Amino acid sequence: MILPIVAVLLGLGVLVWSADKFVDGAVGVARFCGMSTLLIGMVIVGFGTSAPEMVVSALSAMQNAPELALGNAYGSNIANIALILGMTAIVSPVVVVRKALFRDLPILLAVTALSFVLMMNGSVSRMDGFILLAVFVVVMSFSIWNETRRKSGNEMTEEVHLAETEHSEKTSLGKSILWLLLGLALLVASSRALVWGAVEIARALGVSDLLIGLTIVAVGTSLPELASSIAAARKGENDLAFGNIIGSNLFNTLMVVGIAATISPMQSFEHSVLNRDMPVMAVLTVLLLLFGLPVRKKRLDASGHRIGRINRIEGATFLAIYVGYIGFLIAQATGKI
């Protein structure tokens, strides 16, 4: 019992510290590369914090349990928006930049719709997996190409220029890359240690494996996103926090499910994925778009456009939805519904 308690305490401490360093490294790399923190959040941070989901899904597929990848991917997507972004907005309201609202979020909605269409026949074939992976490559290539074009066209906003000047004297590129890689490795390792310790403590206290799986393990693979998003919000890097959520959900929907399906096609899966989990994920994504609209919000960006943001009330709404969703899952699993 002592070792699990030590794992929880040590894991939590390392998680908070590594998230802080990971965000510093990501921002430093973004500045030196002349790329926006939104893109860095989507590509580097989104990919890095989705590493636990990708590992779990690949292992599940190799062990002939690829359907676990669906619950892992879509459950993490729901947690990313409802739990992580909700908590982040409560800590500090999250600013939603224009290109994220009108370009990246619609792409995420389209990807969600594509996944639903591919799964309507009750299976996910190897061809479906290749389609998801191909779409992932196209989406990421488009985002990087668009950023490169923006950079070459000297269209960087005044905010990015000021941020580059501010950070350029604080850290070197080598140090930024070091913190980025070290922070990512410690994020994943500490989240694994924290989940292991929590599961062992829960079992020792007589908590059922079902409740452990629905709560501790489900949230566990999303701990890197939670830690990095809150750390980014505290540092005022709202683009990074928001990009992290969008990028992570894109990775989960396309790459995590795609990898699992190409390794081991899913001949069938529970219908609750289509009639419960995917609708919840889609509704949360639509709410994210609606909450981010700059209607009646007076802040302007450097180009004179209104800036949307997800405030604390909207964050609390997301968090309440997540609590309700988990409560519904538990009630279903225990036969109360």
C-alpha positions in Angstrom: 0.0 0.0 0.0 2.9 2.3 0.7 4.4 2.0 -2.8 1.1 3.0 -4.6 0.8 6.0 -2.3 4.4 7.0 -3.1 3.7 6.5 -6.8 0.6 8.8 -6.7 2.4 11.6 -4.8 5.6 11.4 -6.8 3.6 11.0 -10.1 1.5 14.0 -9.3 4.5 16.2 -8.4 6.5 15.1 -11.5 3.4 15.6 -13.7 2.9 19.2 -12.6 6.7 20.0 -13.0 7.1 18.3 -16.4 3.9 19.9 -17.8 5.4 23.3 -16.9 8.7 22.5 -18.7 6.9 20.8 -21.6 4.9 24.0 -22.3 8.1 26.2 -22.0 9.9 23.9 -24.5 6.9 23.9 -26.9 6.6 27.7 -26.8 10.3 28.1 -27.2 10.4 25.9 -30.3 7.4 27.7 -31.7 9.2 31.1 -31.4 12.4 30.0 -32.9 10.6 28.3 -35.8 8.4 31.3 -36.4 5.3 29.2 -36.0 2.2 30.1 -34.1 1.6 28.4 -30.7 -1.7 27.2 -32.1 0.0 25.0 -34.7 2.6 23.9 -32.2 -0.2 23.0 -29.8 -2.0 21.0 -32.5 1.0 19.2 -33.9 3.7 18.8 -31.2 1.8 19.1 -28.0 -1.3 17.3 -29.4 0.8 14.4 -30.7 2.9 14.2 -27.6 0.0 14.2 -25.1 -1.8 11.6 -27.2 1.1 9.2 -26.8 -0.6 7.2 -24.0 -3.7 6.7 -26.1 -1.7 5.5 -29.1 0.3 3.1 -27.1 -2.8 1.6 -25.4 -4.6 1.3 -28.7 -1.7 -0.3 -30.5 -1.2 -2.9 -27.7 -4.9 -3.6 -27.6 -5.0 -4.3 -31.3 -1.9 -6.6 -31.1 -3.6 -8.5 -28.3 -6.7 -9.0 -30.5 -8.8 -6.5 -28.6 -9.0 -3.6 -31.1 -12.4 -2.5 -29.9 -10.7 -1.1 -26.8 -9.2 1.5 -29.0 -12.6 3.0 -29.8 -13.4 3.4 -26.1 -10.0 4.8 -25.4 -10.0 7.2 -28.4 -13.6 8.5 -28.0 -13.5 8.5 -24.2 -10.4 10.6 -24.3 -11.9 13.0 -26.8 -14.9 13.5 -24.5 -12.6 14.0 -21.5 -10.4 16.5 -23.5 -13.3 18.9 -24.2 -15.6 18.4 -21.2 -13.1 17.7 -18.5 -9.8 19.2 -19.5 -10.9 22.3 -21.4 -13.6 22.8 -18.8 -11.1 22.8 -16.0 -8.7 24.9 -17.9 -11.3 27.5 -18.6 -12.2 27.6 -14.9 -8.6 28.2 -14.0 -8.2 30.9 -16.8 -10.7 31.7 -19.6 -9.4 30.3 -22.8 -9.1 32.7 -25.8 -10.2 31.2 -29.1 -8.3 32.7 -32.1 -10.1 33.2 -35.4 -8.3 30.5 -37.5 -8.9 27.9 -34.8 -12.6 28.7 -34.7 -13.3 28.9 -38.5 -10.7 26.4 -39.8 -9.5 23.9 -37.3 -12.8 23.2 -35.4 -14.8 22.7 -38.6 -12.1 20.2 -39.7 -12.5 18.4 -36.4 -16.3 18.3 -36.9 -15.8 16.9 -40.4 -13.4 14.2 -39.1 -15.9 13.2 -36.5 -18.7 12.9 -39.2 -16.3 10.8 -41.4 -15.7 8.4 -38.5 -19.4 8.0 -37.9 -20.0 7.3 -41.6 -17.3 4.7 -41.7 -18.6 3.0 -38.6 -22.3 2.9 -39.6 -22.0 -0.6 -40.9 -21.1 -1.8 -37.4 -17.4 -2.5 -38.2 -14.1 -0.8 -38.8 -12.2 -2.6 -41.6 -8.5 -2.3 -42.4 -9.4 -0.1 -45.4 -11.3 2.2 -43.0 -8.1 2.4 -40.9 -6.1 3.3 -44.0 -8.6 6.0 -44.9 -8.4 7.5 -41.4 -4.6 7.5 -41.5 -4.6 9.1 -45.0 -7.0 11.8 -43.8 -4.7 12.4 -40.8 -1.7 13.0 -43.1 -3.8 15.3 -45.3 -5.0 17.4 -42.3 -1.6 17.7 -40.7 0.1 18.5 -44.1 -2.6 21.2 -44.7 -2.0 22.8 -41.3 1.8 22.8 -41.7 1.6 24.1 -45.3 -0.8 26.8 -44.3 1.5 27.9 -41.5 4.5 27.9 -43.8 2.6 30.1 -46.3 1.6 32.5 -43.5 5.2 32.7 -42.4 6.7 33.2 -45.9 4.0 35.9 -46.6 5.0 37.9 -43.5 1.5 37.6 -42.1 2.5 37.0 -38.5 0.4 38.9 -36.0 1.8 41.6 -33.8 1.2 39.3 -30.8 3.5 36.6 -32.2 6.2 39.2 -33.0 6.1 40.5 -29.4 6.1 37.0 -28.0 9.1 36.1 -30.1 11.0 39.1 -28.8 10.1 38.4 -25.2 11.1 34.7 -25.3 14.2 35.0 -27.6 16.4 36.2 -24.8 15.1 33.7 -22.2 16.1 30.4 -23.7 18.0 28.9 -26.5 16.6 26.5 -29.2 18.6 23.6 -27.8 17.3 24.2 -24.3 13.8 24.5 -25.7 14.1 21.2 -27.5 15.6 19.6 -24.4 12.7 20.7 -22.2 10.2 19.7 -24.9 11.5 16.1 -25.1 12.2 15.7 -21.4 8.9 17.2 -20.4 7.0 14.9 -22.8 8.8 11.8 -21.5 8.2 12.7 -17.9 4.5 13.6 -18.7 3.8 10.2 -20.0 5.8 8.3 -17.4 4.4 10.3 -14.4 0.8 9.8 -15.7 1.4 6.1 -15.9 2.8 6.0 -12.4 -0.1 8.1 -11.1 -2.7 5.8 -12.7 -1.0 2.6 -11.5 -0.8 3.9 -7.9 -4.4 5.1 -8.0 -5.7 1.7 -9.3 -3.8 -0.2 -6.7 -5.1 2.0 -3.9 -8.7 1.7 -5.2 -8.4 -2.1 -5.4 -7.0 -2.3 -1.9 -10.0 -0.3 -0.7 -12.4 -2.7 -2.4 -13.5 -0.5 -5.4 -14.6 -2.6 -8.3 -12.5 -2.9 -11.5 -15.5 -1.5 -13.4 -15.5 1.8 -11.5 -11.7 2.0 -11.8 -11.9 1.6 -15.5 -14.6 4.2 -16.0 -13.0 6.8 -13.8 -9.3 6.5 -13.0 -8.0 4.7 -16.1 -10.2 6.8 -18.4 -9.0 10.0 -17.0 -5.4 8.6 -16.7 -4.6 8.6 -20.4 -5.8 12.2 -20.6 -3.6 13.5 -17.7 -0.9 14.8 -20.0 -3.4 16.9 -21.9 -4.9 18.2 -18.6 -1.5 19.1 -17.1 -0.1 20.7 -20.2 -3.4 22.7 -20.9 -3.6 24.1 -17.4 0.1 24.9 -17.4 -0.4 26.7 -20.8 -3.4 28.6 -19.5 -1.5 29.8 -16.4 1.3 31.1 -18.6 -1.2 32.9 -20.8 -0.5 30.6 -23.8 -4.2 30.1 -24.7 -3.4 29.2 -28.3 -1.3 26.3 -27.0 -4.0 25.1 -24.6 -6.7 25.2 -27.3 -4.5 23.8 -30.0 -3.6 20.9 -27.7 -7.3 19.9 -27.4 -8.0 20.1 -31.1 -4.7 18.3 -32.1 -5.2 15.6 -29.5 -8.8 14.9 -30.7 -7.7 14.8 -34.3 -4.9 12.3 -33.3 -7.3 10.2 -31.3 -10.1 10.1 -34.0 -7.8 9.5 -37.0 -4.5 8.0 -35.9 -5.4 6.1 -32.7 -8.4 4.4 -34.3 -6.7 4.1 -37.7 -3.6 2.3 -36.2 -5.8 -0.1 -34.3 -7.9 -0.9 -37.3 -4.9 -1.5 -39.6 -3.3 -3.8 -37.1 -6.5 -5.7 -36.3 -9.8 -4.9 -38.1 -12.9 -4.6 -35.9 -15.5 -6.9 -37.2 -18.1 -5.7 -34.7 -18.3 -3.4 -31.7 -20.9 -2.3 -29.1 -23.7 -0.2 -30.6 -23.4 2.2 -27.7 -20.3 3.6 -29.4 -22.6 4.9 -32.2 -25.7 5.8 -30.2 -24.1 7.2 -27.1 -20.4 8.0 -27.2 -20.0 9.5 -30.7 -23.1 11.7 -30.3 -21.8 13.0 -27.0 -18.4 13.7 -28.6 -20.1 15.5 -31.6 -22.3 17.6 -29.3 -19.3 18.7 -27.2 -17.4 19.7 -30.4 -20.4 21.8 -31.6 -20.7 23.4 -28.2 -17.0 24.2 -28.4 -17.6 26.0 -31.6 -20.6 27.9 -30.3 -18.9 28.9 -27.0 -15.9 30.2 -29.0 -17.9 32.4 -31.3 -16.9 36.1 -30.7 -20.6 37.3 -30.4 -21.0 40.0 -27.8 -17.3 39.7 -26.9 -15.5 43.0 -27.3 -11.8 41.9 -27.3 -10.0 42.4 -30.6 -7.0 40.7 -32.1 -4.1 42.5 -33.9 -6.1 42.4 -37.1 -9.1 44.1 -35.6 -11.3 40.9 -35.5 -13.3 40.1 -32.4 -11.7 37.4 -30.2 -13.9 34.6 -28.8 -13.2 33.0 -25.5 -14.5 30.2 -23.4 -15.3 31.7 -20.0 -15.5 30.2 -16.5 -19.3 29.6 -16.8 -18.9 27.8 -20.1 -16.0 25.8 -18.6 -18.2 24.8 -15.7 -20.9 23.8 -18.2 -18.4 21.4 -19.9 -17.3 20.0 -16.5 -21.0 19.4 -15.5 -21.6 17.6 -18.8 -18.6 15.3 -18.1 -19.8 14.5 -14.6 -23.2 13.7 -16.0 -21.7 11.5 -18.7 -19.6 9.5 -16.2 -22.6 9.2 -13.9 -24.7 7.8 -16.8 -21.9 5.3 -17.7 -21.7 4.1 -14.1 -25.5 3.8 -13.8 -25.7 1.8 -17.0 -22.8 -0.5 -15.9 -24.4 -1.2 -12.5 -27.8 -1.9 -14.0 -29.5 1.2 -12.6 -30.6 2.4 -16.0 
